[in-house]
């Protein structure tokens, strides 16, 4: 199913983005000379994910329909993809399937939790999943909170699917 592959890619991208935010928050709070600063009061962190476990729950009418869910977990890696830095847990609910000829993407509400050393970062948003396989999936979602070292974190996470991995870039607002 095209949606399931796209949702998995989206989830992986989001997970990577949250890990990036966590790293940015950690380095912004522990150092006045942050190598990831884009500008004053804003820092950036990039992470990636490769493989994910996914469960598709086909609820309601058979096939893609409103209310169907994707539940995903995946290990999180640093930007190079060589060091494991945490985990990503995601669930997405289809809110508007592309069921009319003019619609080019399925819409889903997704919630992401990035677990890193020092706490968790949460993100959420409505994301579009293209119907066509092989097209890169991109999205921007809000950082909705954090725990422990990440309490009070805010900003956005941008993610992009590339080949077999998802790149997440967190933009932290201090």
Secondary structure as the mmCIF struct_conf table of DSSP 4:
data_model
#
loop_
_struct_conf.conf_type_id
_struct_conf.id
_struct_conf.beg_label_comp_id
_struct_conf.beg_label_asym_id
_struct_conf.beg_label_seq_id
_struct_conf.end_label_comp_id
_struct_conf.end_label_asym_id
_struct_conf.end_label_seq_id
HELX_RH_AL_P HELX_RH_AL_P1 UNK A 2 UNK A 30
BEND BEND1 UNK A 32 UNK A 33
TURN_TY1_P TURN_TY1_P1 UNK A 35 UNK A 36
STRN STRN1 UNK A 37 UNK A 39
TURN_TY1_P TURN_TY1_P2 UNK A 40 UNK A 41
STRN STRN2 UNK A 42 UNK A 49
STRN STRN3 UNK A 52 UNK A 57
BEND BEND2 UNK A 60 UNK A 64
TURN_TY1_P TURN_TY1_P3 UNK A 66 UNK A 67
STRN STRN4 UNK A 69 UNK A 78
TURN_TY1_P TURN_TY1_P4 UNK A 79 UNK A 80
BEND BEND3 UNK A 81 UNK A 81
BEND BEND4 UNK A 83 UNK A 83
STRN STRN5 UNK A 84 UNK A 96
BEND BEND5 UNK A 100 UNK A 100
TURN_TY1_P TURN_TY1_P5 UNK A 101 UNK A 102
STRN STRN6 UNK A 105 UNK A 116
TURN_TY1_P TURN_TY1_P6 UNK A 117 UNK A 118
STRN STRN7 UNK A 119 UNK A 130
BEND BEND6 UNK A 131 UNK A 132
TURN_TY1_P TURN_TY1_P7 UNK A 133 UNK A 134
BEND BEND7 UNK A 135 UNK A 135
HELX_LH_PP_P HELX_LH_PP_P1 UNK A 136 UNK A 137
STRN STRN8 UNK A 138 UNK A 146
HELX_RH_3T_P HELX_RH_3T_P1 UNK A 148 UNK A 150
TURN_TY1_P TURN_TY1_P8 UNK A 151 UNK A 152
STRN STRN9 UNK A 155 UNK A 162
TURN_TY1_P TURN_TY1_P9 UNK A 163 UNK A 164
STRN STRN10 UNK A 165 UNK A 173
#
